[in-house]
Amino acid sequence: MQTRAGGVQPPEQSALRVITTHRDLNGALLSPRIAAVELLNMLRPTFAVSVFITFIAHALHHHPAGNG
């Protein structure tokens, strides 16, 4: 809501700006609920992959030679 009201100015090509300013074929903005869901859809895969990267980093730290 703050992005649409002008209180937050994200970079022009950021997902936040693109999704909150997207207009449909009739020129209407996405509803706040749909915009929120689309932003979460952008974040979910990043978070999911970060969990596995964290586990890999932990394993490499504790087993640097790869001996199990």
RAQUIJO-V902451 format. One record per pair of residues at least 12 apart in sequence whose C-alpha atoms are under 6 Angstrom apart, sorted by sequence separation. I is the first residue (numbers start at 0). J is the second residue. D is the distance in whole Angstrom. If there is no record, write none. Layout:
# RAQUIJO-V902451
{{I	J	D} {I	J	D}}
This chain:
# RAQUIJO-V902451
none
